[in-house]
Amino acid sequence: MQRTPTVIFASDPITQAGLVSQLRMRPEVEVIEETDIDRAAVAVVAADDLTEEVARCARAVQRNGCPRVVLVLTRLDDGALRSCVELGVRGILRRSEASPEGIAAAVQAAAAGEASLAPDLVARLLEHMALLSRQVLSPQGMTLAGLTEREVDVLRLLSEGCDTAEIADKLAYSERTVKGVIHDVTTRLQLKNRSHAVAYAMRQGLI
């Protein structure tokens, strides 16, 4: 079994020592020092609450070359859950449920590019996303993927093999407008070209 290089951060020395001791016994995890963070595949950050200090720690870890973060929190309200999503963390565990086996499993999932989240937290997150869509995005004509309905229509026709002129004709836009829509999408979402934009929309389940 390949061990996942993991660096551990905690809000207090006792928690830090406990996590290090427990995870060093796991065959899936290789605990490494903070000074070797550039070698870490995953970072585990443990705290009571998701404070701004903890958020800064997670961002600093990501900036220093370890983009996959697993958070272990004592208290996790809806605001903290939303902040976790904004931070782009790969796993969220309640401290009361965070056994060494559970943390090791979350570390492995994060290293594989997967997310780990308790079922009830998934339900809460989906409720939040639905509320966000209804109250914030829909009134502005936006989707959760960051695309407007017009942009989705253009990408859908692109996926069907239509060229700029055909899209303009079908949607009653000028060719200049169609080109502008495609340019806006690729620039805003940092996509390479039209094909990349179509692939993005397909992955998001929009077309």
C-alpha positions in Angstrom: 0.0 0.0 0.0 1.3 3.4 -1.0 1.4 5.8 1.9 0.0 9.3 1.4 2.4 12.1 2.5 0.3 14.2 4.9 1.1 17.3 6.9 -1.0 18.2 10.0 -1.9 21.5 11.4 -4.0 22.0 14.6 -5.2 25.0 16.6 -3.5 23.7 19.8 -0.5 21.6 20.6 -2.4 18.8 22.3 -4.6 18.2 19.3 -1.6 18.5 17.0 0.3 15.8 19.1 -2.8 13.6 19.2 -3.4 13.6 15.5 0.3 13.1 14.7 0.4 10.1 17.1 -2.7 8.5 15.8 -2.0 9.0 12.1 1.5 7.7 12.3 0.1 4.4 13.2 -2.0 4.2 10.0 -0.4 2.3 7.2 -2.1 4.5 4.6 -0.6 7.8 5.9 3.0 9.1 6.0 3.0 12.0 8.5 5.6 14.6 7.4 6.8 17.8 9.0 5.6 21.3 8.2 9.0 22.1 6.8 8.4 19.5 4.1 5.0 20.8 3.1 6.1 20.9 -0.6 6.2 17.1 -0.5 2.7 16.7 1.1 -0.1 15.4 -1.0 -2.8 16.2 1.7 -3.0 18.6 4.6 -5.2 17.9 7.7 -6.3 21.0 9.5 -8.0 20.6 12.9 -9.8 23.2 15.0 -12.8 23.9 17.1 -14.4 26.4 14.7 -13.7 27.6 11.1 -12.3 31.0 12.2 -10.6 33.4 9.8 -7.3 32.2 11.3 -8.1 28.6 10.3 -9.2 29.7 6.9 -5.9 31.6 6.4 -4.1 28.5 7.4 -5.9 26.4 4.8 -5.2 29.1 2.1 -1.6 29.2 3.0 -1.3 25.5 2.8 -2.8 25.6 -0.7 -0.5 28.4 -1.8 2.5 26.5 -0.6 1.9 23.6 -2.9 -0.6 21.3 -1.1 -4.0 22.0 -2.7 -5.8 19.1 -1.0 -7.0 20.0 2.5 -9.1 17.9 4.9 -10.8 19.9 7.7 -11.6 18.4 11.1 -13.9 20.7 13.1 -15.7 20.5 16.4 -18.5 22.8 15.4 -19.9 23.1 11.9 -22.8 25.3 11.2 -24.2 26.3 7.8 -21.9 29.3 7.6 -18.8 27.2 8.2 -20.0 24.6 5.7 -20.3 27.3 3.0 -16.9 28.6 3.9 -15.4 25.1 3.5 -16.8 25.0 0.0 -15.4 28.4 -0.8 -12.0 27.3 0.5 -12.1 24.3 -1.9 -11.4 21.7 0.8 -11.5 18.0 -0.1 -12.9 16.6 3.1 -14.9 17.8 6.1 -15.1 15.8 9.3 -16.7 16.4 12.6 -14.2 16.1 15.4 -16.6 13.8 17.4 -16.7 11.4 14.5 -13.1 11.7 13.3 -11.5 8.4 14.2 -8.0 7.6 13.0 -9.6 5.3 10.4 -12.0 8.0 9.3 -9.3 10.6 8.9 -7.0 8.2 7.0 -9.9 7.4 4.7 -10.5 11.1 4.1 -6.8 11.6 3.4 -6.8 8.8 0.8 -9.9 10.1 -0.8 -8.4 13.6 -1.0 -5.2 12.3 -2.5 -7.2 10.6 -5.2 -9.0 13.8 -6.0 -12.2 12.7 -4.4 -14.3 14.5 -1.7 -15.4 13.1 1.7 -18.4 14.4 3.5 -20.9 13.0 6.0 -24.3 12.2 4.3 -26.2 14.8 6.4 -23.6 17.5 5.5 -24.2 16.6 1.8 -27.9 17.2 2.3 -27.3 20.5 4.0 -24.9 21.6 1.2 -27.3 20.7 -1.5 -30.1 22.7 0.2 -27.7 25.6 0.4 -26.8 25.3 -3.3 -30.5 25.1 -4.3 -31.2 28.2 -2.2 -28.3 30.1 -3.8 -29.6 29.1 -7.2 -33.2 30.3 -6.5 -32.4 33.5 -4.6 -29.2 34.8 -6.2 -28.3 33.2 -9.5 -31.7 32.6 -11.1 -32.8 36.3 -10.8 -29.6 37.2 -12.7 -30.1 34.6 -15.3 -27.1 32.6 -14.0 -26.6 28.9 -13.3 -24.5 27.3 -10.5 -21.8 26.7 -13.2 -21.4 30.4 -13.6 -23.1 30.5 -17.0 -26.1 32.5 -18.2 -28.9 30.9 -20.2 -27.7 32.6 -23.3 -24.2 31.2 -22.8 -25.6 27.7 -22.3 -27.6 28.0 -25.5 -24.6 29.0 -27.5 -22.5 26.2 -26.0 -25.3 23.7 -26.7 -25.3 24.6 -30.4 -21.5 24.5 -30.5 -21.7 20.9 -29.1 -24.0 20.0 -32.0 -21.4 21.1 -34.5 -22.9 24.5 -35.5 -20.5 27.2 -36.6 -20.8 30.9 -35.6 -23.1 31.8 -38.5 -25.4 28.9 -37.8 -25.6 29.7 -34.1 -26.4 33.4 -34.9 -29.1 32.3 -37.2 -30.7 29.9 -34.8 -30.7 32.2 -31.8 -31.4 35.4 -33.8 -28.1 37.0 -32.7 -25.4 38.7 -34.7 -22.3 36.7 -35.4 -20.4 39.4 -33.4 -22.6 38.7 -30.4 -22.0 35.0 -30.7 -18.3 35.5 -30.8 -18.5 37.8 -27.9 -20.4 35.2 -25.8 -17.8 32.5 -26.6 -15.0 34.9 -25.7 -16.6 35.9 -22.4 -17.1 32.3 -21.4 -13.6 31.1 -22.3 -12.0 34.2 -20.6 -14.1 34.2 -17.4 -13.7 30.5 -16.8 -10.1 30.4 -18.1 -10.9 27.8 -20.8 -8.5 27.2 -23.6 -10.9 27.2 -26.6 -14.4 26.5 -27.8 -14.0 22.7 -27.4 -12.8 23.2 -23.8 -15.9 25.4 -23.2 -18.2 22.7 -24.5 -16.5 20.1 -22.4 -16.9 22.3 -19.3 -20.6 22.7 -20.0 -21.0 19.0 -20.5 -19.2 18.2 -17.2 -21.5 20.6 -15.4 -24.5 18.7 -16.8 -25.8 21.8 -18.7 -25.8 20.2 -22.1 
